[in-house]
Amino acid sequence: MNVAPGERRKRMIENIHVLRHLWTKDNAPFAGQFTNFSNVTLEPKPVQSPCPIWLATNAERLSKGQADSGGSDVALTRVGTIADGWMTHSVSPQGFQRSWDFILQVGRDHGRDMSDFDNVLYHHINVNNDKAAALADSKTFLDLYYSADYSKERLESWLTYGSPRECIAHLKQFKASGCRRITFRISTMGDPMEQFRRVAEEVLPFVN
C-alpha cells in the first residue's frame, strides 16, 4: 500500500482516534496528520459507548529464548496511553506481571482511570499425564505450524503442559500475575476434542 515503515505506527494511532471520533460524533470535522474529513456520520454506531479498542503486543518471536516481557516498552507505553485493553503471548507469568504493572502505571501517569482496563493472554495448552510426551507433542505441532524449531525454553514461554495438576498450578501463576483471562489453543497432533474435554473438565474448574 506504499505506506512508509516510519509512518505505520503513527497511522495506526491516528486511525484509532478516527474510529473513536466517528463512533461518538455526527458531521464533525476531523483533522489529523494523515486523515482529514468533514460532514461524515457513521451509522449505526457501536452499542458500547465508549467502544473498547484493545491493542496486542508481540513478545520475543525468536525460536529460541524466553521473553521476560509481553512487549517492548514503546509498545507497552502505547497500550497504556491509548488502548482500552491489552493482549499478549509467549511470556512467563513473571514477565506478564512486569508488563501489566508497567501498562497500568503508564496509564495512571497519563491521568487515566485504569480500574476497568482489561487484558487477555493467548496461550497454548497440552494436557497429558506424561509431561515429556506433552511437550514433545506440542513441539511437533508448533514446529510444523510455524515452520520453526522451537527450543524447550521458548516453548515453555508459550505453553502450559503436563498433568492436570501441573497445568492447574501453572495457570494459577498467570492468574496471580494479574492475567484476567486466557484464550487457549489446543496444541496437539492427537485428538483435539479429547484435549478440549480434559482442559474443560480436569483443568479449568480448578484454576479459579
N, C-alpha and C positions, 0 to 999 in steps of 0.2 A: 504493500500500500504506500510505499515511498515515504514512510514516516522515519525521520532521523532517530537513531537509537537514543540520543540525548533528550529527545522530546517525549519518549514513551511514557515515562512515569508522570511527567508534568501533564500530559494529555489525560492520563487516567484520573488524576486528581481533579482536573478541571471537569471532566465528564461526570464525575461523582457529584460535583456542585451543580452541573446542568440537570442531572436527574432530580436532585432534591428541589431545584428551582421549579421544574415542570410539575413535580408531584404536589407542590404546595401553592402555586400561583397561577393566575389566569391572565393571559395577554400582557405579561410583564416582560420588559426587555431584559436580556442577559448580555453582558459584555465581558468577555474573557480574553485570554491571550490567543486562543485558537478558535473559539466559538463565539459568534455574535448573532443574536436574533431578536426579533420583536414581534408582537402580535401573534404569539403562538400559545395555544392552550392544549394541554394533553388531557384526553378523556378516554376511558374512565381513569380516575386516579386510584392509587392503592387504598385499600380499606384501612390498612395500618397507617397511622399518622403520628409520628413520622415512620416512614417505611424503613426498616433497618437495612443497612448495607454492611456486609461483612467483607473483610479482606483476609486473604490467605498469605502466609509467608512460607517460603521453602527453606527447610534446614539443609544441611550439607547433603549434596546429591551424589557424592562420590561412592564408588562401590566398596571402598574401604574406609574405616574410621567411623566414629560415632559422634553425632552432633551433640554439643552440650548447650545448644540454644535452638529455639524454634525459628530463628531467622537472624539476619544482621540487625545491628542497632538502628540503621537507617530505615529498614523495613518495619521493624517493631515500633519505631517512633511514628511512622506514617499511620500504623494501626491505631496507636493511642491518640493521635490528633484528629483523625477524620472518620474512622470507622465506627460501627456500632457493635461489632463482634469480630472474633479472631479465629482462624482455623490454621492448624499446622500439622506436621507429621514428622516421623523419623527423629524423635527426640526422647531422651530419657526423662523419667519423672522429675529429676533434679533440674534438668535443662528446661523442662516445661515450666516449672515454678519460677526459675530465674526470669524467663521471658515474660511470663504472666505478670509477675511483680513489676517488671520494667514497664510494660504497657500501662498498667494501672497508674504507676507513678507519673509517667509522661502525661496521661490524660488529666490527672489532678493538677499537675504543674501548669497545664493549659486552661485551668479553670473549668474542667468538665466534671459532671457528676458521673462517676463510674460505677455506681451501685447496681445498675442494671446491665452493665457491659457483660457480654457473654463470650463463651469460647467452645470449640469442639476440636477433638483430636481425630485425625484419620489414621487408623491403626490396623495392623494385621493380627490374626489370631489363628492358632492351631492347637486343638485340644487332643492330647494323646498321653496316656499313662507312661509311655516310653518317651522321655524328654528328648533324647538324642534323635529318635525317629521323627519326632515332631519338627525339630529344627531342620533335619535333612529333607523332609517333605516340603517344608516351606521354602527352603533354599532352591530346590529344584523348580518349584512353581515360579518363584520370583526371578530366578536367573533366566528362565525361559521367557517369561512375560516381558522382562525389561532388557533382554539380551545383555546380561551383565554376569559378573562373577562375584557375588557379594561375600564379604568376609563375615565370620561369625559375629564380630563386634558390630559391624554395620547392620546385620540382620537383627541383632538384639535391640537396636535403637528403634526398630520398626515393627517389632513382633512381640506378642505375648504367646508363650508356648509352654507345653508340658501338661502335667496332670491338672484336673480341675482345681485342686488345692493350690498348685503353683500358679495357675492363671489368676485365680482369685486374689492371691497375695500380691501379684504384680499389678493388677488393675487397681487394687486398693491404694497402691503407691501413687498412681496417677490421680486418683480421687483426692488424696491428701495433698497433692501438689497444687490443687486449685482447678483441676480439669473437671468441667461440669457435664460433659457428655462425650461419647466416643462413637464415631462411625466405623464399624468393623468391616474388614474384608476377610473373607474366609480364604486362607492361603493354603491350599492342599491340592495334590494331584489325585486324591481319592474322592470319596463321596462328599460333595459339599453340603448336601442336605443332612447327612449324619453329623457333620461338623456343626451345622447350624443348630441341630437339635441339642447337641451337647453344650454349645455356648448358651442357648436359651434356657436349658433345664438344669445344667450342672454348674454353671459359672455365674451368670449374671444375677440370679436371685440372691446370691450370697455376697455380692460386692457391696450392696447398699447397707 
